[in-house]
Amino acid sequence: MPVRATPRAWSQNLTGRPPPQGAAPDSTSAVSSPSDPATAGNDAGGEGEPHSRHREARLGSTDKELKSGAAAADSVRTVPGTPRQRGPGGEVMDAAGGSRNPLPRPCHVLVLLNPRGGKGKALQLFWSHVQPLLAQADVSFTLMLTERRNHARELVRAEDLRRWDALVVMSGDGLIHEVVNGLMERPDWETAIQKPLCSLPAGSGNAVAASLNYYAGYEQVTKEDLLTNCTQLLCRRLLAPMDLLSLQTACGQRLFSVLSLAWGFIADVDLESEKFRRLGEIRFTLGTCLRLVALRTYRGTLAYLPAETLASRRGPSPAWAPQAPADTHVVPLEQPVPPHWTVVPEQDFVLVLALLHSHLASELFTAPMGRCSAGTMHLFYVRAGVSRATLLRLFLAMEKGRHMECHCPHLVYVPVVAFRLEPKDGKGVFAVDGELLISEAVQGQVLPNYFWMVSGYRESPPSLKPQPSPRRKSQQRPPPAERR
């Protein structure tokens, strides 16, 4: 059992306001807050209005909507920590086999906050933008501040999760990565991973939060506007199932991704721009320009299982392993990929990206073709030979999701359920949810509907089957030589 790390802590007064400046930490491990809206007064002011082009569908815009949501939540409150069933594909279901009930009202959440994320203003943003809305919505909280890398991972690995109705992660995508992997490392991982999660953006990339904002039907926003929208989603309490990417490396490491695996250009930009973290989201723009000046190529072999291939085949029976979820579509890395996979011959790439969601950053609308079917992810790769000018145009167009309309012959997109990537020259690194992974053979598959997140919708994505795309003409498909 890991030793429980004790985070920095304060006490909170009964008005629901932050402690006085200069107040000393007490002996507890968190800030606890009451959730009585009457004590909050008008603290929320005008902060609670989500930023959206759909004015008639704004979240939490009236007391009537919040009260109706509360009545529904009160009538279906579940016992914390109660195990739920999984479907034949490993997807999460409730006891009736349907979608999960909303969070209860009132509810108590654990907030894991990285005070150094992004521009280092996460704690200030929590008190100014998040806490007033939570008080109005009858959401009480326990606040824990992380102090180092993998601190959140250690905390959730050791905590009694029955104390909270949900885990709220306020930082960038890296902290959500820590939390999910910490949950999956617990002895009771199958129950732990069912604890609902919420993403409040306060980091540099904030791709998961931006994707959830997009799925809820709201316009692309950033910074405080995105934080307000995501806080309103938490106040609304709806939950939706999310896919998880299971990864295996040549050295035997097993880890899980909530967002993406990148190799080549994108990974280099993500990790090399870390030194510019204090600049916020602009760090990625600066990193892109610097990497374009010294554009690299990366030699490797890529193979994948297209979604349309799996839809026409009956997959193997799961070989369930009690200590971890089974990867049913991949074989050991030392074996060749199955014959029904598509293999891209060894060549030079500029980038390879496996992406679970619509956004790669709050201003990078990378997958405009829509949310994948359950158990499917977006796979993009760019071949060597693309010019710097063309690559720059692609990334500039990506802000509005128009990069597929550039019809770049070096850019290939395909929906897949599993992939294998084998670097051949040792160049570059992998970035998994923005976190460093050494360059070695890696493979992964999607675990469909595997965990719950606060979201603006309750429906799970459709089952795995070929999906027509609204932008079919703009998609770059694999050349015939790579199709199986």
ZAMARGU-4260 file (C-alpha; in steps of 0.2 Angstrom, whole numbers, plus 5000, padded with zeros to 4 digits):
<rodrens>
0) 5000/5000/5000 | 5007/5017/4996 | 5010/5030/5009 | 4996/5043/5009 | 5003/5060/5004
5) 4997/5074/5015 | 4992/5090/5004 | 4993/5108/5009 | 4978/5113/5018 | 4967/5127/5025
10) 4951/5129/5035 | 4936/5138/5027 | 4925/5149/5036 | 4906/5146/5037 | 4902/5159/5024
15) 4909/5148/5010 | 4923/5161/5007 | 4941/5158/5005 | 4952/5159/5021 | 4959/5176/5025
20) 4976/5180/5016 | 4990/5174/5026 | 4980/5162/5036 | 4990/5147/5042 | 4987/5129/5037
25) 4978/5119/5050 | 4981/5100/5054 | 4968/5094/5042 | 4971/5088/5024 | 4959/5099/5015
30) 4947/5114/5014 | 4929/5109/5018 | 4915/5119/5012 | 4896/5121/5017 | 4885/5121/5002
35) 4870/5131/5009 | 4865/5143/4995 | 4859/5155/5008 | 4876/5158/5015 | 4883/5162/4998
40) 4873/5178/4996 | 4877/5185/4979 | 4894/5179/4978 | 4891/5171/4961 | 4886/5188/4953
45) 4885/5186/4934 | 4898/5172/4934 | 4886/5158/4932 | 4880/5162/4914 | 4888/5149/4902
50) 4896/5156/4886 | 4886/5149/4872 | 4878/5152/4855 | 4862/5142/4861 | 4855/5155/4873
55) 4839/5145/4875 | 4848/5130/4881 | 4860/5138/4894 | 4864/5127/4908 | 4858/5131/4925
60) 4850/5148/4919 | 4835/5147/4931 | 4832/5141/4949 | 4818/5131/4942 | 4830/5120/4931
65) 4841/5117/4946 | 4827/5112/4957 | 4820/5100/4944 | 4837/5092/4943 | 4838/5091/4961
70) 4822/5082/4963 | 4827/5069/4950 | 4844/5067/4958 | 4837/5064/4975 | 4825/5051/4969
75) 4839/5040/4962 | 4854/5043/4974 | 4865/5027/4974 | 4876/5020/4988 | 4893/5027/4986
80) 4906/5014/4980 | 4892/5002/4974 | 4900/4991/4960 | 4891/4992/4944 | 4889/4980/4930
85) 4899/4980/4914 | 4893/4975/4897 | 4900/4962/4885 | 4912/4974/4879 | 4918/4980/4896
90) 4907/4996/4895 | 4900/5003/4911 | 4881/5001/4915 | 4870/5003/4930 | 4861/4988/4937
95) 4847/4990/4924 | 4859/4990/4910 | 4856/5008/4906 | 4865/5025/4908 | 4870/5030/4926
100) 4860/5041/4937 | 4864/5060/4939 | 4875/5065/4954 | 4864/5068/4969 | 4858/5084/4977
105) 4866/5089/4989 | 4882/5081/4984 | 4900/5082/4991 | 4915/5081/4979 | 4934/5080/4981
110) 4943/5094/4972 | 4960/5090/4967 | 4969/5106/4961 | 4986/5109/4954 | 4991/5127/4960
115) 5005/5128/4948 | 4995/5122/4932 | 4995/5134/4917 | 4999/5151/4923 | 4998/5147/4941
120) 4982/5155/4944 | 4971/5139/4947 | 4968/5142/4966 | 4963/5160/4963 | 4951/5155/4949
125) 4943/5142/4960 | 4938/5154/4973 | 4933/5168/4961 | 4924/5157/4947 | 4920/5140/4954
130) 4916/5141/4973 | 4902/5153/4971 | 4893/5142/4958 | 4895/5127/4968 | 4888/5135/4984
135) 4872/5140/4974 | 4870/5123/4967 | 4871/5114/4983 | 4888/5106/4979 | 4900/5105/4994
140) 4918/5101/4992 | 4934/5096/5000 | 4949/5104/4992 | 4966/5096/4991 | 4981/5105/4982
145) 4994/5094/4973 | 5012/5098/4977 | 5022/5087/4964 | 5021/5076/4949 | 5010/5060/4953
150) 5004/5067/4969 | 4986/5066/4963 | 4990/5048/4958 | 4996/5044/4975 | 4981/5052/4984
155) 4967/5043/4974 | 4976/5027/4975 | 4975/5027/4994 | 4959/5037/4998 | 4942/5030/5003
160) 4932/5035/4988 | 4915/5032/4997 | 4917/5049/5005 | 4913/5058/4989 | 4900/5058/4976
165) 4913/5063/4962 | 4931/5068/4960 | 4934/5085/4952 | 4951/5088/4944 | 4955/5107/4942
170) 4971/5108/4931 | 4976/5102/4914 | 4974/5086/4905 | 4990/5079/4914 | 4981/5079/4931
175) 4966/5069/4924 | 4979/5056/4917 | 4986/5055/4935 | 4969/5052/4943 | 4963/5039/4931
180) 4979/5029/4932 | 4979/5030/4951 | 4962/5023/4951 | 4967/5009/4939 | 4981/5005/4951
185) 4970/5001/4966 | 4966/4984/4971 | 4948/4988/4969 | 4951/4996/4952 | 4935/4989/4945
190) 4924/4999/4957 | 4936/5014/4959 | 4936/5018/4940 | 4917/5020/4942 | 4918/5035/4953
195) 4912/5050/4942 | 4925/5062/4937 | 4924/5081/4932 | 4936/5091/4923 | 4938/5110/4927
200) 4951/5118/4915 | 4965/5127/4923 | 4980/5121/4914 | 4988/5125/4897 | 4980/5113/4885
205) 4963/5109/4893 | 4958/5097/4879 | 4946/5086/4889 | 4937/5101/4896 | 4936/5109/4878
210) 4929/5092/4871 | 4916/5091/4885 | 4911/5109/4881 | 4909/5105/4863 | 4899/5089/4866
215) 4887/5100/4877 | 4883/5110/4861 | 4893/5126/4866 | 4904/5137/4856 | 4923/5135/4857
220) 4928/5146/4871 | 4944/5147/4882 | 4951/5152/4899 | 4938/5159/4912 | 4923/5156/4899
225) 4928/5138/4897 | 4930/5136/4916 | 4913/5144/4919 | 4904/5132/4907 | 4912/5117/4914
230) 4908/5122/4932 | 4890/5124/4926 | 4890/5106/4919 | 4895/5100/4937 | 4881/5110/4944
235) 4869/5102/4932 | 4875/5085/4938 | 4873/5074/4922 | 4885/5060/4919 | 4890/5052/4903
240) 4901/5037/4899 | 4919/5040/4892 | 4931/5028/4882 | 4948/5024/4889 | 4963/5020/4879
245) 4973/5006/4886 | 4992/5006/4881 | 5006/4993/4882 | 5024/4997/4879 | 5038/4985/4874
250) 5046/4986/4891 | 5030/4979/4899 | 5022/4995/4905 | 5004/4996/4906 | 4995/5013/4907
255) 4979/5022/4902 | 4975/5038/4892 | 4960/5049/4894 | 4964/5059/4878 | 4978/5055/4866
260) 4995/5047/4862 | 5006/5058/4851 | 5022/5054/4842 | 5033/5066/4832 | 5029/5084/4829
265) 5015/5086/4841 | 5024/5076/4855 | 5039/5087/4853 | 5029/5103/4853 | 5020/5097/4869
270) 5035/5093/4879 | 5048/5105/4872 | 5035/5120/4876 | 5035/5115/4894 | 5048/5128/4898
275) 5035/5141/4892 | 5021/5135/4904 | 5019/5152/4912 | 5013/5159/4895 | 4997/5148/4896
280) 4990/5141/4880 | 5001/5152/4869 | 5015/5140/4874 | 5009/5128/4860 | 5009/5142/4847
285) 5027/5147/4851 | 5032/5128/4852 | 5025/5125/4835 | 5034/5139/4827 | 5051/5134/4835
290) 5048/5116/4829 | 5043/5121/4811 | 5060/5130/4810 | 5069/5114/4814 | 5056/5101/4806
295) 5060/5083/4809 | 5055/5067/4802 | 5053/5051/4812 | 5055/5033/4805 | 5043/5019/4810
300) 5030/5007/4806 | 5011/5010/4810 | 4998/4997/4810 | 4979/4998/4815 | 4963/4990/4816
305) 4950/5000/4806 | 4933/5003/4814 | 4925/4997/4798 | 4935/4981/4798 | 4930/4977/4816
310) 4911/4981/4812 | 4911/4967/4799 | 4920/4954/4810 | 4916/4945/4826 | 4930/4949/4838
315) 4939/4936/4849 | 4931/4931/4866 | 4938/4942/4880 | 4951/4933/4890 | 4947/4942/4906
320) 4961/4946/4918 | 4956/4950/4936 | 4970/4962/4939 | 4967/4973/4924 | 4955/4975/4910
325) 4958/4964/4895 | 4964/4971/4878 | 4955/4959/4867 | 4960/4966/4850 | 4979/4966/4851
330) 4992/4952/4852 | 5008/4953/4862 | 5020/4966/4855 | 5033/4952/4850 | 5020/4944/4838
335) 5015/4951/4821 | 4999/4960/4821 | 4983/4950/4815 | 4981/4948/4797 | 4965/4958/4796
340) 4974/4974/4802 | 4980/4987/4790 | 4999/4990/4790 | 5008/5006/4784 | 5025/5001/4778
345) 5040/5007/4787 | 5043/5025/4782 | 5046/5043/4788 | 5032/5052/4797 | 5031/5069/4803
350) 5018/5065/4816 | 5006/5051/4822 | 4991/5055/4834 | 4978/5044/4842 | 4964/5054/4849
355) 4949/5050/4859 | 4940/5067/4859 | 4937/5081/4848 | 4950/5093/4854 | 4969/5092/4857
360) 4969/5109/4866 | 4956/5122/4870 | 4959/5130/4853 | 4964/5115/4843 | 4948/5107/4836
365) 4957/5092/4829 | 4943/5080/4826 | 4928/5090/4817 | 4921/5074/4810 | 4911/5072/4827
370) 4912/5061/4842 | 4918/5043/4839 | 4907/5028/4841 | 4910/5019/4858 | 4926/5009/4857
375) 4933/5020/4842 | 4947/5033/4842 | 4953/5045/4829 | 4970/5041/4821 | 4979/5055/4811
380) 4996/5053/4803 | 5006/5065/4792 | 5019/5058/4780 | 5036/5065/4777 | 5037/5077/4763
385) 5025/5090/4769 | 5032/5107/4768 | 5033/5119/4782 | 5021/5131/4775 | 5008/5117/4772
390) 5010/5111/4790 | 5008/5128/4797 | 4992/5130/4787 | 4985/5114/4794 | 4988/5120/4812
395) 4981/5137/4809 | 4966/5129/4801 | 4964/5117/4816 | 4959/5131/4827 | 4942/5131/4819
400) 4942/5112/4814 | 4945/5116/4795 | 4961/5108/4793 | 4953/5093/4784 | 4947/5104/4771
405) 4965/5108/4766 | 4965/5092/4756 | 4984/5089/4761 | 4990/5073/4752 | 5002/5070/4766
410) 4988/5070/4780 | 4979/5053/4783 | 4964/5051/4794 | 4955/5034/4799 | 4944/5029/4813
415) 4952/5014/4822 | 4949/5003/4838 | 4967/4998/4840 | 4984/5002/4834 | 5003/4998/4835
420) 5017/5010/4833 | 5035/5005/4832 | 5049/5018/4831 | 5064/5013/4821 | 5077/5026/4823
425) 5075/5031/4841 | 5070/5049/4837 | 5057/5058/4846 | 5046/5054/4861 | 5028/5049/4865
430) 5016/5061/4874 | 5002/5052/4883 | 4989/5065/4888 | 5004/5077/4888 | 5015/5066/4899
435) 5032/5060/4893 | 5034/5041/4888 | 5050/5035/4881 | 5051/5031/4862 | 5048/5012/4860
440) 5036/5000/4853 | 5018/5004/4859 | 5001/4998/4856 | 4984/5002/4862 | 4965/4999/4860
445) 4950/5008/4866 | 4940/5002/4881 | 4922/5007/4877 | 4912/5018/4889 | 4924/5013/4903
450) 4922/5027/4916 | 4910/5041/4920 | 4912/5060/4918 | 4902/5075/4921 | 4895/5081/4905
455) 4881/5090/4896 | 4873/5074/4889 | 4868/5057/4896 | 4867/5047/4880 | 4882/5036/4877
460) 4889/5036/4859 | 4882/5024/4847 | 4889/5006/4846 | 4903/5002/4835 | 4898/5002/4817
465) 4903/5012/4801 | 4897/5030/4804 | 4894/5042/4790 | 4903/5059/4792 | 4896/5076/4789
470) 4913/5081/4781 | 4916/5065/4772 | 4923/5074/4757 | 4936/5083/4767 | 4943/5067/4775
475) 4960/5060/4769 | 4958/5041/4768 | 4972/5029/4768 | 4979/5025/4750 | 4974/5009/4742
480) 4991/5001/4745 | 4988/5002/4764 | 4971/4995/4764 | 4967/4977/4769
</rodrens>
